[in-house]
Amino acid sequence: MQKIVAIIRPDRLQVVKKALEDLDHAGMTLTEVRGHGVQRGITEQWRGQTFPVEYLTKVKVEMVVRDEDVEPIVSRIVEAARSGEVGDGKIFIAPVTSAIRIRTGERDEAAL
């Protein structure tokens, strides 16, 4: 099992969600997060004043999937989340050693 963590633009969330539903992988955990990458934020203008926005709002999408499902899911996320501009986000993949469904006590892949 692998945990996929995708940090994406908030406006791309519905497109990513639809792409994952089309693969029958609709289960995910979402968190609104703030941060910045290499670009160190952006500069915005409001009422004629320019000010820096250091931490940008993003959405963190987390899901634990079977090993064989990782590449199709990651490909779909990249395709759906890409705008081609700086700040599209990142995807991280890490191994998961165990999963337990609390309601039934099922373990590992049966718990997914």
VOLOMI-682834 format. One record per atom (N, C-alpha, C): atom name; x, y, z. Coordinates in nm, 3 decimals, always signed. Layout:
N
+---------+---------+---------+---------+
: koldren :       X :       Y :       Z :
+---------+---------+---------+---------+
:      CA :       X :       Y :       Z :
...
+---------+---------+---------+---------+
***
This chain:
112
+---------+---------+---------+---------+
: koldren :       X :       Y :       Z :
+---------+---------+---------+---------+
:       N :  +0.084 :  -0.118 :  +0.000 :
:      CA :  +0.000 :  +0.000 :  +0.000 :
:       C :  +0.089 :  +0.124 :  +0.000 :
:       N :  +0.038 :  +0.229 :  -0.062 :
:      CA :  +0.111 :  +0.354 :  -0.071 :
:       C :  +0.019 :  +0.470 :  -0.033 :
:       N :  +0.076 :  +0.571 :  +0.029 :
:      CA :  +0.003 :  +0.693 :  +0.060 :
:       C :  +0.043 :  +0.798 :  -0.043 :
:       N :  -0.056 :  +0.854 :  -0.109 :
:      CA :  -0.034 :  +0.960 :  -0.206 :
:       C :  -0.080 :  +1.090 :  -0.142 :
:       N :  +0.009 :  +1.188 :  -0.139 :
:      CA :  -0.024 :  +1.320 :  -0.088 :
:       C :  -0.001 :  +1.418 :  -0.201 :
:       N :  -0.107 :  +1.485 :  -0.244 :
:      CA :  -0.097 :  +1.583 :  -0.352 :
:       C :  -0.132 :  +1.721 :  -0.297 :
:       N :  -0.045 :  +1.818 :  -0.318 :
:      CA :  -0.071 :  +1.957 :  -0.282 :
:       C :  -0.106 :  +2.028 :  -0.412 :
:       N :  -0.230 :  +2.075 :  -0.423 :
:      CA :  -0.278 :  +2.131 :  -0.550 :
:       C :  -0.343 :  +2.267 :  -0.528 :
:       N :  -0.366 :  +2.337 :  -0.638 :
:      CA :  -0.439 :  +2.464 :  -0.634 :
:       C :  -0.585 :  +2.437 :  -0.597 :
:       N :  -0.646 :  +2.521 :  -0.515 :
:      CA :  -0.785 :  +2.499 :  -0.476 :
:       C :  -0.881 :  +2.496 :  -0.595 :
:       N :  -0.854 :  +2.576 :  -0.697 :
:      CA :  -0.945 :  +2.581 :  -0.812 :
:       C :  -0.936 :  +2.456 :  -0.900 :
:       N :  -0.838 :  +2.369 :  -0.876 :
:      CA :  -0.827 :  +2.245 :  -0.953 :
:       C :  -0.886 :  +2.125 :  -0.880 :
:       N :  -0.935 :  +2.146 :  -0.758 :
:      CA :  -0.985 :  +2.035 :  -0.676 :
:       C :  -1.098 :  +1.959 :  -0.743 :
:       N :  -1.197 :  +2.026 :  -0.796 :
:      CA :  -1.312 :  +1.957 :  -0.856 :
:       C :  -1.270 :  +1.877 :  -0.980 :
:       N :  -1.175 :  +1.929 :  -1.055 :
:      CA :  -1.126 :  +1.857 :  -1.174 :
:       C :  -1.051 :  +1.731 :  -1.131 :
:       N :  -0.969 :  +1.743 :  -1.027 :
:      CA :  -0.896 :  +1.627 :  -0.975 :
:       C :  -0.993 :  +1.526 :  -0.918 :
:       N :  -1.090 :  +1.572 :  -0.842 :
:      CA :  -1.190 :  +1.482 :  -0.782 :
:       C :  -1.264 :  +1.403 :  -0.889 :
:       N :  -1.304 :  +1.469 :  -0.995 :
:      CA :  -1.375 :  +1.403 :  -1.105 :
:       C :  -1.284 :  +1.300 :  -1.174 :
:       N :  -1.159 :  +1.337 :  -1.195 :
:      CA :  -1.064 :  +1.245 :  -1.260 :
:       C :  -1.044 :  +1.119 :  -1.176 :
:       N :  -1.038 :  +1.134 :  -1.045 :
:      CA :  -1.022 :  +1.018 :  -0.957 :
:       C :  -1.149 :  +0.935 :  -0.948 :
:       N :  -1.265 :  +1.000 :  -0.951 :
:      CA :  -1.392 :  +0.926 :  -0.953 :
:       C :  -1.403 :  +0.842 :  -1.080 :
:       N :  -1.354 :  +0.894 :  -1.191 :
:      CA :  -1.356 :  +0.819 :  -1.316 :
:       C :  -1.272 :  +0.692 :  -1.308 :
:       N :  -1.173 :  +0.690 :  -1.218 :
:      CA :  -1.090 :  +0.572 :  -1.195 :
:       C :  -1.145 :  +0.484 :  -1.083 :
:       N :  -1.260 :  +0.521 :  -1.029 :
:      CA :  -1.321 :  +0.453 :  -0.914 :
:       C :  -1.233 :  +0.461 :  -0.789 :
:       N :  -1.167 :  +0.574 :  -0.771 :
:      CA :  -1.088 :  +0.601 :  -0.651 :
:       C :  -1.134 :  +0.733 :  -0.592 :
:       N :  -1.255 :  +0.734 :  -0.540 :
:      CA :  -1.313 :  +0.858 :  -0.490 :
:       C :  -1.277 :  +0.886 :  -0.345 :
:       N :  -1.228 :  +0.786 :  -0.270 :
:      CA :  -1.198 :  +0.806 :  -0.129 :
:       C :  -1.073 :  +0.889 :  -0.110 :
:       N :  -1.086 :  +1.000 :  -0.038 :
:      CA :  -0.972 :  +1.087 :  -0.016 :
:       C :  -0.998 :  +1.172 :  +0.108 :
:       N :  -0.893 :  +1.224 :  +0.164 :
:      CA :  -0.901 :  +1.319 :  +0.275 :
:       C :  -0.849 :  +1.452 :  +0.224 :
:       N :  -0.922 :  +1.558 :  +0.251 :
:      CA :  -0.884 :  +1.692 :  +0.205 :
:       C :  -0.854 :  +1.783 :  +0.323 :
:       N :  -0.750 :  +1.863 :  +0.308 :
:      CA :  -0.714 :  +1.961 :  +0.409 :
:       C :  -0.676 :  +2.090 :  +0.338 :
:       N :  -0.729 :  +2.203 :  +0.386 :
:      CA :  -0.685 :  +2.331 :  +0.332 :
:       C :  -0.556 :  +2.367 :  +0.402 :
:       N :  -0.452 :  +2.394 :  +0.324 :
:      CA :  -0.321 :  +2.424 :  +0.379 :
:       C :  -0.269 :  +2.554 :  +0.321 :
:       N :  -0.167 :  +2.610 :  +0.385 :
:      CA :  -0.103 :  +2.731 :  +0.335 :
:       C :  +0.047 :  +2.709 :  +0.336 :
:       N :  +0.114 :  +2.759 :  +0.235 :
:      CA :  +0.258 :  +2.746 :  +0.229 :
:       C :  +0.313 :  +2.806 :  +0.101 :
:       N :  +0.440 :  +2.781 :  +0.077 :
:      CA :  +0.500 :  +2.828 :  -0.048 :
:       C :  +0.611 :  +2.733 :  -0.088 :
:       N :  +0.640 :  +2.733 :  -0.214 :
:      CA :  +0.748 :  +2.652 :  -0.268 :
:       C :  +0.866 :  +2.741 :  -0.298 :
:       N :  +0.937 :  +2.707 :  -0.403 :
:      CA :  +1.056 :  +2.780 :  -0.442 :
:       C :  +1.025 :  +2.925 :  -0.476 :
:       N :  +0.904 :  +2.952 :  -0.528 :
:      CA :  +0.873 :  +3.088 :  -0.573 :
:       C :  +0.854 :  +3.185 :  -0.457 :
:       N :  +0.842 :  +3.135 :  -0.333 :
:      CA :  +0.832 :  +3.218 :  -0.212 :
:       C :  +0.712 :  +3.311 :  -0.211 :
:       N :  +0.599 :  +3.267 :  -0.261 :
:      CA :  +0.478 :  +3.349 :  -0.258 :
:       C :  +0.463 :  +3.433 :  -0.383 :
:       N :  +0.370 :  +3.527 :  -0.375 :
:      CA :  +0.340 :  +3.614 :  -0.489 :
:       C :  +0.323 :  +3.757 :  -0.439 :
:       N :  +0.313 :  +3.849 :  -0.533 :
:      CA :  +0.284 :  +3.988 :  -0.502 :
:       C :  +0.146 :  +4.020 :  -0.557 :
:       N :  +0.061 :  +4.078 :  -0.472 :
:      CA :  -0.074 :  +4.116 :  -0.515 :
:       C :  -0.092 :  +4.265 :  -0.500 :
:       N :  -0.197 :  +4.315 :  -0.564 :
:      CA :  -0.225 :  +4.457 :  -0.557 :
:       C :  -0.369 :  +4.476 :  -0.511 :
:       N :  -0.389 :  +4.570 :  -0.418 :
:      CA :  -0.522 :  +4.598 :  -0.366 :
:       C :  -0.531 :  +4.746 :  -0.337 :
:       N :  -0.628 :  +4.812 :  -0.398 :
:      CA :  -0.648 :  +4.957 :  -0.383 :
:       C :  -0.521 :  +5.037 :  -0.408 :
:       N :  -0.451 :  +4.997 :  -0.512 :
:      CA :  -0.331 :  +5.070 :  -0.552 :
:       C :  -0.207 :  +5.037 :  -0.472 :
:       N :  -0.220 :  +4.956 :  -0.370 :
:      CA :  -0.106 :  +4.918 :  -0.288 :
:       C :  -0.057 :  +4.779 :  -0.329 :
:       N :  +0.072 :  +4.761 :  -0.336 :
:      CA :  +0.131 :  +4.631 :  -0.366 :
:       C :  +0.178 :  +4.569 :  -0.235 :
:       N :  +0.145 :  +4.441 :  -0.216 :
:      CA :  +0.189 :  +4.374 :  -0.094 :
:       C :  +0.220 :  +4.228 :  -0.124 :
:       N :  +0.316 :  +4.173 :  -0.052 :
:      CA :  +0.353 :  +4.033 :  -0.075 :
:       C :  +0.257 :  +3.938 :  -0.004 :
:       N :  +0.228 :  +3.825 :  -0.068 :
:      CA :  +0.152 :  +3.717 :  -0.006 :
:       C :  +0.250 :  +3.601 :  +0.003 :
:       N :  +0.302 :  +3.580 :  +0.124 :
:      CA :  +0.409 :  +3.482 :  +0.141 :
:       C :  +0.356 :  +3.339 :  +0.137 :
:       N :  +0.242 :  +3.314 :  +0.201 :
:      CA :  +0.188 :  +3.179 :  +0.208 :
:       C :  +0.061 :  +3.170 :  +0.125 :
:       N :  +0.063 :  +3.082 :  +0.026 :
:      CA :  -0.050 :  +3.066 :  -0.065 :
:       C :  -0.141 :  +2.954 :  -0.016 :
:       N :  -0.271 :  +2.968 :  -0.040 :
:      CA :  -0.367 :  +2.866 :  -0.002 :
:       C :  -0.364 :  +2.753 :  -0.105 :
:       N :  -0.353 :  +2.632 :  -0.055 :
:      CA :  -0.354 :  +2.511 :  -0.139 :
:       C :  -0.447 :  +2.410 :  -0.074 :
:       N :  -0.473 :  +2.300 :  -0.144 :
:      CA :  -0.550 :  +2.189 :  -0.090 :
:       C :  -0.460 :  +2.066 :  -0.088 :
:       N :  -0.457 :  +1.999 :  +0.025 :
:      CA :  -0.380 :  +1.874 :  +0.037 :
:       C :  -0.478 :  +1.758 :  +0.024 :
:       N :  -0.455 :  +1.675 :  -0.077 :
:      CA :  -0.537 :  +1.556 :  -0.103 :
:       C :  -0.455 :  +1.435 :  -0.061 :
:       N :  -0.510 :  +1.355 :  +0.030 :
:      CA :  -0.440 :  +1.236 :  +0.077 :
:       C :  -0.524 :  +1.113 :  +0.050 :
:       N :  -0.458 :  +1.006 :  +0.006 :
:      CA :  -0.526 :  +0.880 :  -0.015 :
:       C :  -0.427 :  +0.765 :  -0.002 :
:       N :  -0.475 :  +0.652 :  +0.049 :
:      CA :  -0.394 :  +0.532 :  +0.059 :
:       C :  -0.452 :  +0.432 :  -0.040 :
:       N :  -0.365 :  +0.380 :  -0.127 :
:      CA :  -0.410 :  +0.294 :  -0.236 :
:       C :  -0.321 :  +0.171 :  -0.248 :
:       N :  -0.368 :  +0.073 :  -0.323 :
:      CA :  -0.288 :  -0.046 :  -0.352 :
:       C :  -0.168 :  -0.007 :  -0.439 :
:       N :  -0.061 :  -0.082 :  -0.427 :
:      CA :  +0.061 :  -0.051 :  -0.502 :
:       C :  +0.036 :  -0.039 :  -0.652 :
:       N :  -0.045 :  -0.130 :  -0.707 :
:      CA :  -0.068 :  -0.130 :  -0.851 :
:       C :  -0.153 :  -0.012 :  -0.899 :
:       N :  -0.218 :  +0.058 :  -0.806 :
:      CA :  -0.303 :  +0.172 :  -0.844 :
:       C :  -0.230 :  +0.306 :  -0.839 :
:       N :  -0.107 :  +0.307 :  -0.788 :
:      CA :  -0.035 :  +0.433 :  -0.767 :
:       C :  -0.013 :  +0.508 :  -0.899 :
:       N :  +0.046 :  +0.444 :  -0.998 :
:      CA :  +0.080 :  +0.515 :  -1.122 :
:       C :  -0.043 :  +0.570 :  -1.196 :
:       N :  -0.152 :  +0.493 :  -1.213 :
:      CA :  -0.269 :  +0.552 :  -1.280 :
:       C :  -0.327 :  +0.671 :  -1.204 :
:       N :  -0.327 :  +0.662 :  -1.071 :
:      CA :  -0.381 :  +0.771 :  -0.991 :
:       C :  -0.293 :  +0.895 :  -1.001 :
:       N :  -0.162 :  +0.876 :  -0.986 :
:      CA :  -0.070 :  +0.990 :  -0.995 :
:       C :  -0.079 :  +1.054 :  -1.133 :
:       N :  -0.086 :  +0.974 :  -1.237 :
:      CA :  -0.098 :  +1.029 :  -1.373 :
:       C :  -0.223 :  +1.114 :  -1.388 :
:       N :  -0.334 :  +1.066 :  -1.334 :
:      CA :  -0.460 :  +1.141 :  -1.342 :
:       C :  -0.452 :  +1.272 :  -1.263 :
:       N :  -0.391 :  +1.267 :  -1.145 :
:      CA :  -0.378 :  +1.390 :  -1.065 :
:       C :  -0.294 :  +1.492 :  -1.139 :
:       N :  -0.181 :  +1.449 :  -1.194 :
:      CA :  -0.093 :  +1.541 :  -1.268 :
:       C :  -0.168 :  +1.602 :  -1.386 :
:       N :  -0.237 :  +1.519 :  -1.461 :
:      CA :  -0.311 :  +1.566 :  -1.578 :
:       C :  -0.420 :  +1.666 :  -1.539 :
:       N :  -0.493 :  +1.636 :  -1.431 :
:      CA :  -0.605 :  +1.721 :  -1.391 :
:       C :  -0.562 :  +1.848 :  -1.319 :
:       N :  -0.450 :  +1.844 :  -1.247 :
:      CA :  -0.409 :  +1.958 :  -1.166 :
:       C :  -0.316 :  +2.054 :  -1.239 :
:       N :  -0.261 :  +2.013 :  -1.351 :
:      CA :  -0.162 :  +2.095 :  -1.421 :
:       C :  -0.226 :  +2.214 :  -1.492 :
:       N :  -0.174 :  +2.333 :  -1.462 :
:      CA :  -0.212 :  +2.452 :  -1.537 :
:       C :  -0.096 :  +2.497 :  -1.623 :
:       N :  +0.024 :  +2.447 :  -1.592 :
:      CA :  +0.143 :  +2.485 :  -1.667 :
:       C :  +0.214 :  +2.606 :  -1.610 :
:       N :  +0.164 :  +2.657 :  -1.498 :
:      CA :  +0.225 :  +2.775 :  -1.436 :
:       C :  +0.289 :  +2.738 :  -1.304 :
:       N :  +0.379 :  +2.825 :  -1.256 :
:      CA :  +0.442 :  +2.804 :  -1.127 :
:       C :  +0.335 :  +2.795 :  -1.020 :
:       N :  +0.349 :  +2.700 :  -0.928 :
:      CA :  +0.254 :  +2.687 :  -0.819 :
:       C :  +0.148 :  +2.580 :  -0.838 :
:       N :  +0.165 :  +2.495 :  -0.940 :
:      CA :  +0.068 :  +2.387 :  -0.963 :
:       C :  +0.067 :  +2.286 :  -0.848 :
:       N :  +0.178 :  +2.271 :  -0.777 :
:      CA :  +0.180 :  +2.183 :  -0.661 :
:       C :  +0.282 :  +2.072 :  -0.672 :
:       N :  +0.269 :  +1.976 :  -0.579 :
:      CA :  +0.360 :  +1.863 :  -0.572 :
:       C :  +0.281 :  +1.739 :  -0.534 :
:       N :  +0.340 :  +1.621 :  -0.563 :
:      CA :  +0.284 :  +1.493 :  -0.521 :
:       C :  +0.395 :  +1.417 :  -0.450 :
:       N :  +0.360 :  +1.360 :  -0.335 :
:      CA :  +0.453 :  +1.278 :  -0.258 :
:       C :  +0.393 :  +1.139 :  -0.243 :
:       N :  +0.477 :  +1.037 :  -0.250 :
:      CA :  +0.432 :  +0.899 :  -0.238 :
:       C :  +0.518 :  +0.832 :  -0.130 :
:       N :  +0.451 :  +0.766 :  -0.035 :
:      CA :  +0.524 :  +0.700 :  +0.074 :
:       C :  +0.458 :  +0.565 :  +0.104 :
:       N :  +0.538 :  +0.468 :  +0.145 :
:      CA :  +0.482 :  +0.337 :  +0.180 :
:       C :  +0.399 :  +0.343 :  +0.308 :
:       N :  +0.296 :  +0.261 :  +0.311 :
:      CA :  +0.212 :  +0.245 :  +0.430 :
:       C :  +0.227 :  +0.101 :  +0.475 :
:       N :  +0.264 :  +0.082 :  +0.599 :
:      CA :  +0.291 :  -0.054 :  +0.647 :
:       C :  +0.165 :  -0.126 :  +0.693 :
:       N :  +0.063 :  -0.051 :  +0.735 :
:      CA :  -0.058 :  -0.117 :  +0.781 :
:       C :  -0.175 :  -0.019 :  +0.777 :
:       N :  -0.295 :  -0.075 :  +0.760 :
:      CA :  -0.418 :  +0.004 :  +0.766 :
:       C :  -0.522 :  -0.080 :  +0.839 :
:       N :  -0.606 :  -0.016 :  +0.918 :
:      CA :  -0.708 :  -0.087 :  +0.995 :
:       C :  -0.840 :  -0.011 :  +0.982 :
:       N :  -0.944 :  -0.083 :  +0.941 :
:      CA :  -1.078 :  -0.024 :  +0.937 :
:       C :  -1.135 :  -0.036 :  +1.080 :
:       N :  -1.161 :  +0.075 :  +1.144 :
:      CA :  -1.202 :  +0.075 :  +1.284 :
:       C :  -1.333 :  -0.001 :  +1.305 :
:       N :  -1.430 :  +0.019 :  +1.218 :
:      CA :  -1.562 :  -0.042 :  +1.234 :
:       C :  -1.557 :  -0.194 :  +1.237 :
:       N :  -1.480 :  -0.255 :  +1.147 :
:      CA :  -1.482 :  -0.401 :  +1.133 :
:       C :  -1.354 :  -0.469 :  +1.182 :
:       N :  -1.249 :  -0.392 :  +1.199 :
:      CA :  -1.122 :  -0.451 :  +1.237 :
:       C :  -1.044 :  -0.509 :  +1.119 :
:       N :  -1.096 :  -0.494 :  +0.996 :
:      CA :  -1.025 :  -0.542 :  +0.878 :
:       C :  -0.889 :  -0.472 :  +0.870 :
:       N :  -0.792 :  -0.546 :  +0.816 :
:      CA :  -0.656 :  -0.493 :  +0.811 :
:       C :  -0.602 :  -0.487 :  +0.669 :
:       N :  -0.508 :  -0.397 :  +0.653 :
:      CA :  -0.431 :  -0.379 :  +0.530 :
:       C :  -0.520 :  -0.357 :  +0.408 :
:       N :  -0.498 :  -0.426 :  +0.296 :
:      CA :  -0.575 :  -0.397 :  +0.175 :
:       C :  -0.724 :  -0.417 :  +0.193 :
:       N :  -0.765 :  -0.509 :  +0.278 :
:      CA :  -0.908 :  -0.529 :  +0.304 :
:       C :  -0.969 :  -0.407 :  +0.370 :
:       N :  -0.888 :  -0.327 :  +0.438 :
:      CA :  -0.938 :  -0.208 :  +0.505 :
:       C :  -0.954 :  -0.088 :  +0.410 :
:       N :  -0.896 :  -0.099 :  +0.292 :
:      CA :  -0.905 :  +0.012 :  +0.198 :
:       C :  -1.044 :  +0.019 :  +0.139 :
+---------+---------+---------+---------+
***
